Amino acid sequence: MKAVILAAGEGQRMRPLTASMPKSMIPIAGKPLMEYVISACVECGIRDFVAVVGYGRQKIQSHFEDGSKWGVRIQYVFEEKQLGTGHALKQAKKLLENEKEFLVLHGDGLFYPEAIRSLTSAKAPAMLVKSTDKDLSKYGVVSMEGGRVTKIAEKPEMPESTMVNAGAYHLTQGIFKEMDKHPGKDNNRLTDLLRFEVEDGAEVRGILVSDDWKDAIYPWDLLALNRAAAAGIKPLNEGIAEQNVILQGNVKVGKGTRIHPNTCIVGPVTIGEGCEIGPNAVIYSTTSIGNNVTIAPFCEVVESIIMDDVRISTGSIVHSSIISSGVAAGIRLSANRGEADVQVGGEWHHIKSLGAIIGEDTKIGDNVTIKPGAIVGAKCKIARDKFIRAVNDNTVVM
């Protein structure tokens, strides 16, 4: 069975983290989101993939190439305009001609093998659904009776159910027949096409998952995904730990990384390759650190995602924050967590605990304090001794 991975979208509500990479490539516990999708499928015996790529496709293709590193085969199709999940699937139609049944998976969710296994064992067409207490207006809401889908409403104002589409489908060639029957914008979303199948009398199964699925719509959701993925970390130290270093719990350290004296790391924590940590630094769970990162002396990092090529200088405090690739912060950066009202895409959200969200290649001077929940854009320059509430992309703060 082939699996189609939908990975063409940017994820605009993830800005500035997706300034130059697609949402599916955001790293979680040391691996991009899409890699978790592939790994879950491999554990279920699926090794043939079609990736629908678009925005930032070079980063996906350069990372996964033909898939041989993971023991799989990956073919790519390009979606020039991202019009919806149905439109994305249509780009893969030719590569699915010989497939009676196939899977379709969003490339930016955190799936576990048990969920994929439940989906593949169900009679097609079927979809994963999940009960949630999140804002239902951001999801396709699914109503069911006896495991059968009776109604699908995309982002309804008055939802009739707490079940939502989890972004994973077991489909047949019938989905393409629905595209032909409903040309134009009505076939841009898979949920619309499945709704048409339900209305035509087809039996579409809803497979309920419990904790086997987590998604991220907004940047702060990534911290929850990181916590979930970190639960699977196994201890492995391929770096160099100098004297009086404490590695407690499940800590994974990559090749060429040096942990300097009197540093304490409490897992689950992942640290990539070629990093310099400490001396006298403290890193607490659940933190994910990328490759070629410097965490200087007397720093404290807690429950954060630090991407590649970041420098956090001496005496800094980083809590519940997400720092993109290429960020360089001067001494005594303060990015503490706290309650925050955050605006994304014109909407305000109240977050109980959040630090800073910093876009790629931003340079931050000494003694800068970033307000809890502040979003700092990509490629900004912030002078020393500033208090930051919010900064747009490419801004210079003097």
C-alpha positions in Angstrom: 0.0 0.0 0.0 1.2 3.5 -0.9 1.0 6.5 1.5 0.5 10.0 0.2 2.0 12.7 2.4 0.6 16.1 2.0 3.5 18.5 2.6 3.0 21.4 0.2 1.6 24.0 2.6 3.5 26.8 4.3 1.5 27.0 7.6 1.0 30.7 7.7 -0.2 30.7 11.3 3.2 29.3 12.2 5.0 32.5 11.0 7.7 33.4 11.6 8.9 29.8 12.1 7.9 29.0 8.5 9.6 32.0 6.9 11.8 29.8 4.7 10.6 26.2 5.4 7.3 24.3 5.3 5.5 23.4 8.4 6.2 19.7 7.9 9.9 20.4 8.3 9.7 22.1 11.7 11.9 20.0 14.1 10.3 18.3 17.1 12.6 16.4 19.5 15.4 16.4 16.9 13.4 15.3 13.8 11.1 17.2 11.4 7.4 16.5 11.7 7.2 14.7 8.4 9.8 12.2 9.6 7.5 11.0 12.4 4.8 10.4 9.8 7.2 8.2 7.7 8.5 6.3 10.7 5.0 5.5 11.9 4.1 4.1 8.5 7.3 2.1 8.3 6.4 0.4 11.6 3.1 -0.6 9.9 4.9 -2.1 6.9 4.4 0.8 4.5 7.5 1.7 2.5 6.2 3.3 -0.6 5.4 7.1 -0.4 4.3 9.9 -2.6 5.1 13.3 -1.1 3.1 16.3 -2.4 5.4 19.3 -2.0 5.2 23.0 -2.8 6.3 25.7 -0.5 9.9 25.1 0.6 10.0 21.9 -1.3 13.8 22.0 -1.6 14.2 21.5 2.2 12.0 18.5 2.1 13.7 16.9 -0.9 17.2 17.6 0.3 16.4 16.1 3.7 14.6 12.9 2.6 16.0 12.5 -1.0 14.7 9.2 -2.4 14.0 7.8 1.1 16.7 5.1 1.0 18.1 6.4 4.3 14.9 5.3 6.0 14.6 2.1 3.9 11.6 3.5 1.9 10.9 4.8 -1.6 9.7 8.4 -1.9 8.4 9.9 -5.1 7.6 13.6 -5.3 4.9 15.6 -7.1 4.7 19.4 -7.1 1.7 21.5 -6.2 2.3 24.9 -7.7 -0.7 26.6 -5.9 -1.8 25.3 -2.5 -5.6 25.3 -2.9 -6.5 22.6 -0.5 -6.0 18.9 0.5 -8.2 17.6 -2.3 -6.3 19.6 -4.9 -3.0 18.3 -3.4 -4.1 14.7 -3.6 -5.1 15.2 -7.2 -1.5 16.0 -8.1 -0.6 12.4 -7.0 -3.4 10.8 -9.0 -1.1 9.4 -11.8 1.2 7.7 -9.3 -1.8 6.0 -7.7 -3.4 4.6 -10.8 -2.4 1.0 -9.9 -3.4 1.3 -6.2 -6.9 0.0 -5.3 -6.5 1.5 -1.9 -4.0 4.0 -0.4 -3.4 6.2 2.6 -3.3 10.0 2.7 -1.6 11.7 5.6 -1.0 15.3 6.6 2.8 15.8 6.8 2.5 18.1 9.8 0.8 15.9 12.4 2.3 13.6 15.1 1.0 10.1 14.3 1.8 6.9 16.2 2.0 3.5 14.6 -1.1 2.3 16.5 -3.2 5.0 14.8 -1.9 4.1 11.4 -2.4 0.4 12.0 -6.1 1.0 13.0 -6.6 3.0 9.9 -5.1 0.5 7.5 -7.1 -2.3 9.0 -10.4 -0.5 8.5 -12.5 -0.9 5.4 -11.9 2.0 3.0 -13.0 4.7 2.8 -12.1 5.6 6.4 -10.7 8.5 8.3 -9.1 9.1 11.7 -11.1 11.2 14.1 -10.3 12.6 17.5 -12.3 14.1 20.3 -10.9 17.5 21.3 -11.6 20.4 23.5 -9.8 22.9 21.2 -11.5 25.6 19.2 -13.7 23.5 16.8 -13.9 26.4 14.3 -10.4 25.5 13.1 -11.2 21.9 12.2 -13.4 19.7 10.1 -16.0 18.5 12.6 -17.2 14.9 12.1 -20.5 13.4 13.3 -20.8 9.6 13.7 -23.2 6.9 14.5 -21.9 3.4 15.2 -18.5 4.1 13.7 -20.0 5.4 10.5 -19.5 9.0 9.5 -22.9 10.8 9.0 -21.8 14.3 8.5 -18.6 16.4 7.9 -18.7 20.2 8.5 -15.5 22.2 7.7 -14.8 24.8 10.3 -18.4 25.2 11.4 -19.6 28.2 13.5 -22.1 25.9 15.3 -20.5 22.5 15.6 -22.7 19.5 16.2 -19.9 17.2 17.5 -16.6 17.4 19.4 -15.1 14.9 17.0 -12.6 16.4 14.5 -10.8 15.2 11.4 -7.3 14.0 12.4 -5.8 14.4 8.9 -5.3 10.7 8.0 -7.4 8.8 5.5 -7.6 5.3 4.0 -9.1 5.9 0.5 -10.0 4.2 -2.7 -10.1 5.3 -6.3 -13.6 6.5 -5.6 -12.2 9.7 -4.2 -11.1 10.7 -7.7 -14.5 9.9 -9.1 -15.9 12.4 -6.6 -13.4 14.9 -8.0 -14.8 14.4 -11.5 -18.4 14.7 -10.3 -17.7 17.9 -8.4 -15.2 19.9 -10.5 -13.9 23.3 -9.3 -13.5 24.6 -5.8 -15.7 21.9 -4.3 -13.0 19.3 -4.8 -10.2 21.4 -3.2 -10.7 19.8 0.3 -10.7 16.1 1.1 -13.3 16.7 3.8 -15.7 18.0 1.0 -15.0 15.0 -1.2 -15.7 12.6 1.7 -18.8 14.6 2.5 -20.0 14.0 -1.0 -19.3 10.3 -0.6 -21.4 10.2 2.5 -24.2 12.1 0.8 -24.0 9.6 -2.1 -24.7 6.8 0.4 -21.1 5.5 0.8 -20.1 4.0 4.1 -17.2 6.1 5.4 -15.8 4.8 8.6 -14.6 7.0 11.4 -11.7 5.5 13.4 -11.5 7.1 16.8 -8.0 7.6 18.2 -7.2 8.7 21.8 -3.6 10.0 22.3 -2.3 8.7 19.0 -2.6 12.0 17.2 -1.5 15.5 18.0 -1.4 18.5 15.7 -0.1 22.0 15.7 -2.0 25.0 14.3 -0.2 27.7 16.1 3.5 28.1 17.1 2.9 27.3 20.8 1.3 24.0 19.9 4.7 22.8 18.9 5.8 22.8 22.6 3.0 20.2 23.3 4.1 18.1 20.3 7.7 18.3 21.5 6.6 17.0 24.9 4.8 14.1 23.3 7.7 13.2 21.0 10.2 13.5 23.8 8.5 10.7 25.6 10.1 8.3 23.0 13.7 9.5 23.5 16.2 6.8 24.4 19.4 7.8 26.2 22.4 7.9 23.8 25.6 9.9 24.2 27.7 10.2 21.1 29.4 13.4 22.2 31.9 14.3 24.9 30.9 14.9 28.4 33.6 16.6 30.5 34.1 16.4 34.3 31.2 16.9 36.7 28.6 16.8 33.9 25.3 15.3 35.0 23.1 13.6 32.4 19.9 12.6 34.2 17.1 10.7 32.6 16.7 10.1 28.9 19.2 12.4 27.2 20.3 12.0 23.6 23.5 13.8 22.5 24.8 13.9 18.9 28.2 13.3 17.5 30.8 16.1 17.9 28.9 17.8 20.7 30.9 18.8 23.8 29.3 19.3 27.1 31.6 21.4 29.3 32.2 21.0 33.1 29.5 21.4 35.7 26.6 21.3 33.3 23.4 19.6 34.3 21.0 18.2 31.7 17.7 16.6 32.9 15.8 14.6 30.3 14.0 14.0 28.2 16.3 16.2 26.1 17.7 15.9 22.6 20.9 17.7 21.6 22.1 17.5 18.0 25.6 17.3 16.5 28.4 19.8 16.8 27.0 21.7 19.7 28.9 23.4 22.6 27.0 23.3 25.9 28.2 25.1 29.1 30.2 25.1 31.3 27.9 25.7 34.2 24.7 25.5 32.1 21.4 23.9 33.0 19.0 22.3 30.5 15.7 20.9 31.7 13.1 18.7 30.0 11.5 18.8 27.6 14.1 20.7 25.5 15.1 20.0 21.9 18.4 21.5 20.6 19.4 21.3 16.9 22.8 21.0 15.3 25.7 23.5 15.7 24.1 25.2 18.7 26.0 27.1 21.4 24.5 27.3 24.9 27.1 29.5 26.7 28.1 29.3 30.4 25.5 30.0 33.1 22.5 29.6 30.8 19.2 28.0 31.8 17.0 26.5 29.1 13.7 24.8 30.0 11.0 23.1 27.8 12.1 24.9 24.6 12.8 24.1 20.9 16.2 25.5 19.7 16.8 25.0 16.0 20.1 24.7 14.1 23.0 27.2 14.2 21.7 29.2 17.2 23.9 30.9 19.7 22.6 31.7 23.2 25.2 33.7 25.1 26.3 33.8 28.7 23.8 34.2 31.5 20.7 33.8 29.4 17.3 32.4 30.6 15.1 30.7 28.0 11.8 29.1 29.1 9.0 27.5 27.0 10.4 29.3 23.9 10.9 28.4 20.2 14.0 29.8 18.6 14.5 29.4 14.9 17.7 28.6 13.0 20.5 31.2 12.8 19.4 33.3 15.8 22.3 34.9 17.7 21.5 36.3 21.2 23.8 38.4 23.3 24.5 37.9 27.0 21.8 37.9 29.5 18.8 37.3 27.2 15.7 36.9 29.2 12.9 34.9 27.6 10.8 33.8 30.6 7.5 32.1 30.3 4.2 33.5 31.6 0.6 34.1 30.8 0.2 36.0 27.5 -2.2 37.4 25.0 -0.9 36.6 21.5 -2.1 37.8 18.2 -1.8 35.5 15.2 -3.5 36.1 11.8 -5.7 38.9 13.3 -6.9 36.6 16.1 -6.1 37.0 19.8 -5.3 33.9 21.9 -4.8 33.7 25.7 -1.9 31.3 26.4 -1.4 30.2 30.0 2.4 29.6 29.7 4.6 30.7 26.9 8.1 32.3 26.4 9.4 33.8 23.2 8.9 32.8 19.6 11.9 34.1 17.5 12.2 33.9 13.7 15.3 32.8 11.8 18.5 34.8 11.5 17.5 37.4 14.0 20.3 39.1 16.0 19.7 40.2 19.5 22.0 42.4 21.6 23.0 42.1 25.2 20.6 42.5 28.1 17.4 42.1 26.1 14.2 41.0 27.8 11.5 39.5 25.7 8.0 39.6 27.1 6.2 36.3 27.6 4.3 35.4 24.4 6.2 37.9 22.3 6.6 37.0 18.6 9.9 38.3 17.1 10.0 38.1 13.3 12.7 36.7 11.0 15.9 38.6 10.1 15.4 41.3 12.8 18.2 43.2 14.5 17.6 44.2 18.1 20.0 46.5 20.0 21.1 46.0 23.5 19.0 46.8 26.7 15.6 46.6 25.0 12.3 45.3 26.3 10.5 43.5 23.4 6.7 43.1 23.1 6.5 42.2 19.4 8.6 42.7 16.3 7.7 42.2 12.7 10.0 40.5 10.1 13.1 42.5 8.9 12.7 45.1 11.7 15.6 47.0 13.2 15.1 48.0 16.9 17.6 50.6 17.9 
